[in-house]
């Protein structure tokens, strides 16, 4: 039998839960050093969408370099979601968020 790790939190779950929906986002500042070096990248971040619609527990799971990662982590707390629901109750959910940095030529 599997046991959850120490400090784990059990979340409500059901088969007909409604997923979280992004309501607003703020674009990150393109890192100046990356611009000068004509660098592009894609950052993936693990996040929990809290019951209040904010993103918490942010962890970079695929880095595009320190500058891109920092720019991404700086703006994600400003994003807002409609939280996932279980019946009429808001529940936390896990998301993987990708932020793509592309130079306009």
Secondary structure, DSSP 8 states (H G I E B T S, - for coil): -----TT-------TT-B--EEEE-------HHHHHTT--EEEEEEEEE-TTS-EEEEEEEE-S-HHHHHHHHHHHTT-EEE-EEETTEEE-EEEEEEEEE----
